[in-house]
Amino acid sequence: ITLEGRPVVNNAERRLEASRIRVNQNDNSFVATNNVSTLIKDPKEPVLIKAARAEGGSDSMLYTGDVQLWRGDAYIKAEQLNAFGEGRQKGRLRAQGKPGSKVQSNLQNIRVTSDTLDYDDASGVIRYLGDVRSQKQDMLLETPDMTVHFRDNNVTEIVASGGVVVTRADQRGTGERAVYDAATDIVTLTGKDAQVRDERGLVQGSSLTIKNKG
């Protein structure tokens, strides 16, 4: 079935609106094009996704073309977004930018730009890859690989590897790996040439601890 003229397809899981929607009744899949707007009816926190194109079925969706996602305070902007287990509480997302553009996100109150983003609600893990630049309150972190662990919508730990630069207040640290412990608000830098520089001078070592306001 092909629907045109700003059609709306509505069911228990989602409300889909676009300029044109083609529905395959054999497998319940569809393709929507031009000014696509999808409202996922999560009873706890609805999700709104806008894109140029969307296609998929009940288990997975692929959104392409200037994709934007809102869920409460969370926000993702990307060129392509794959959603798995859409409409369920424990879903997964994969976002990718196109050449020359980044994935922009604000998840768990951490603002990040990266080449790709993988979000797994069930395991409480977000992984960012490729020229990652993130900011959490007063902490700025730059790295090629960053993993955020969260539980009950609160960050518990951030792990960055592959070469890290951490800037916090007047302190600037570099190392091979950095671990942020949310419970203690402490960053631990490790690596052969790890170092921290501030107004008092330079400290080098294989393991350095950056404490907030100290």
N, C-alpha and C positions, 0 to 999 in steps of 0.2 A: 504494500500500500504506500503510495506517495502522497504526502500532504504538503500543500503550498499555501502561501498567504499568511505568514506568521502563525503557523499551527502550534498547538499545545498538546503534549502527550502527558497524561497524568496517571500515576498508579500509586500503590501504597508506599513505594520506596522513593520515588522521585517525581519531580515536575520538570518537564523538558520543553523549552520553547526555542524556536529557530525560524529562519526564513523558509527552510525546506527540510522536511523529515521523511525519510524512507524507512518503513517498518517491515521487517521480515517476520511473518507470523509463524513460520515453521520453527525457528529457533529463538524467537523473541528478541532478536537483535535489531539494531537500527543505526542509521547514519544521519546526522543532523549537520547542516551547513549554514554559514552566514549568521553572525550575531547570536551564537548559541548561548543559552542561559540554562543552567541546571541547578535545581534546588533539591538537595538530598535531605530527606525527611528524618533526620536523626532526632529522636525525641529529647535527648539530652542537650545536643548542640547541633542545630542544622548547619549544613555546608552549602555555600553558594559558589558555583564555578562558572566563569564566563570564558568563551573561546571562539575561534573562528570555525572550528569543526570538532565534532565529537562522534565517536563510533564505538560500538561494543554491545554488551548484553548485561545479564544480571550479575555476573561474577567479576567482570573487568571492563574498564572504559579507557579509551585513549582520546585525550584532548590535545589539539594542536592549534598553533597560531595565536600568539599574544594571550596566553592562558593566565587567568588570575583566579585564585582560590581564597575564600574567606571562611573562617570557622572561629567564632568568638573573637579573641584577640590575635589569633593566628592568621598569617597571610603568606601566600606564595605567588610569585610571578615568574613564569617560565615560557619557553617556546613550546615545550612538549611536557605533558603530564600523564603518566599512567596511574590509574587508580585500581587497586585490587581489593575485592571484598567491599565494594562501595556500599555505603549505607549501613555498614555494620560498625559496631563500636571499636573492634580491633582490626582495622583495615591497614593497608600498606599503600604508600605513594612513592613514585619515582619521578623526579622532575629533572629536565635537561634544558640547557640553553642552546642557542644556535651559535655558529661561529661569529665571534665578535660581540656576543652578549652573554650575560651571566644570569644565573638563577638568583632571584632576590627573595629573601624569606625573613619572617619574624615568627619564630617558633620557640615556645618555652621562654619568652622574653629575651631571646638572643637574636640580634639582627645579623644576617649573614649574606654575603655574596659568594657564589661558587659556581663551578662548571656543572656539577650534578648534585642532587640531594636525594637521599633514600630515607624514608620515614616508616618505621614499623611500630605501630601502636601496641601490638601484643607483647613485644619484647622490650618496649620502652627505650628504643634506640633511634637516633638520627645520625646518619653519616653524610658528611660533606666531602667532596673531592674536587681538586683542581683549583689552584690559586684562591684558596679560602681566606676570606677576611671577615672576621666576626667581632661583634661588640656586645658585651654584657656589662651593663652599668658603666663603671669606670675602667674596665679591662678591655683592651684591644688585642686581638690575637690574629697572627698571619701565619699560614701553614698550607702545605699541599693536601693534608689529610686530617680531618677532625671528626671525632665521634662524641656525641652528646648522649649521656644516659639520664633517663628521667623516670620518676615514679610518682603517681598521683598528681600529675601535672606540675611537678617540681623537679628542677635539675639536681641530680645527685653528684655527677662527675662529668668533666670534659677532658678528653684525651686527644692531644695533637701530636703528630709524628711526621718524620721526613724532613726536619728542619723547621724550627719554630722561632717566631719573634713575638714576645709578649711585652706590651706597654701598659703600665699601670701607675697613675699619678706621675711622679718624677722618676720612676724606675723603668728601665728597659732591659729585658733579658733575652738572651738567645741560647739555643741549644738544639739537640737532636729531637728531644721529646719533652712535652710539658703535660702535667696532670693537674687539673684544678679540682679540689675537693670542696664541694659546696658547704658541707657541714662545718668546716673550719675556716672557709674563705681563704685558703692558702693555695698558691701555685708552686709546684715542684718542677724545676728544670733539671734535666739530666743530659749527659753527652760528654764526649772527650773534651770539647772546648766550650762547655757551658759557661756563660758569664752574665753578670748583672751589673749595670752601670746606673748610678744615680748621682745626686749632687755631692755626695761624700767621696765618690771615686768609683773604682772598678774592682769587682770580686770575681775570681775565676775558680772553677772546681768541677768535679764530675757530677756533683749533685748540689743544687742550690735551691733554697726555699725563699719565696717572695711572700711576705706577709702584708696584708693590707694595713695601711697607716702605721708602718713600723719598719 
